[in-house]
Amino acid sequence: MKRYCLQCDDSTELVHEKRDITISYNGKFEIVSNIDGWHCPICGECEFTNEADSRRHMDTLNSMIESTPRIRTKRKQIITLKEIKQQAKKN
């Protein structure tokens, strides 16, 4: 059965084999080895064929995300008209 890459969307046929996949996140790179799946030779997209390999890929990505320091951002405070009226009544 032929499978086609959904990312490339140009009738690129996927190849069923085991490959090492490089994951990049926020300037860091990790390699997950020996992933069994349908791989696109053009864009590198992979359709996993078993849950174990999918889980290894997901766990690696999650560990990369968790190890990245969080940046705190200030949020704009949005005050509704109702809140403005309530504050005015208090003063």
N, C-alpha and C positions, 0 to 999 in steps of 0.2 A: 504494500500500500504506500503510495506517495503522499508525503506531507509537504506543505508549502509554508514559508515564513510569513507570519501575519504582520511582522514589523516592516519588512521590506515591501510587501504588497506588490511584488512584481514577478510572481510565479517562480521565485527562487526555491528550489527543492532543498528540503532539510536532509541532513545526513545522520543516520542512526549509528552512534559510536560512543565510546568513552573518551572524554577530553578533560583537560584541566581548565577551570574557569577562573579568570581573574576578576575580582570584585574591587571596584574603586569607590571610596566614599570619603569625601572631604579631604582629598589629597593623600589618603592612605590607600594602600593596596594589599590585598590578601589573595592567595591562590587556594582554591578548593580543588583538590586533585581527584581524578578518576570519576567524573560525573557521567553517568550513563543517561543518554537522552537523545533527542532529535536536535541537532545543532545546525544553525545557519552558517554557511561558509562565508557569507557576505558581512552580516552585522554582528554575528556572534551570539545571537539570541538562542536560548535553549528551552525546549519543552521537556521537562523531566519525565522519565518513564517509571520512576519508583519513588515512594515516599521518603525512603531513607536518604537518598541523594538530595531531594528537595529540602529535607530537614537540615542536612549538613550545610547547604547553601544559605538557608534562612538563619541558622544559628550563627554562622560566620558573620553575616551582615549585621545581625542584631548585636553581636559583641563589638563590632566596629562602631556602631551607633552609640552604644552605651559607654564606650571608652572615650568618646569625643566630649570635651568640656562644653557645658551649656553656656550660652551667652544670654545674659539677662537683658531684656529690652523694656523700655518704658512704654507703657500703653497710654494713649490719650484717654483722659477721663471724659466720658460722654454723659452729660447731664440732660435729663429730659425736662421739658417745660413743667411737668408736674413736680419734679424734685426742686426746681428753682422756686416754685410757689410755696412748697413746704418749708424750704430754708428761709424764705422771706417772712413767713408767718412766725417762725421761731425767733427771728431777730426783731 
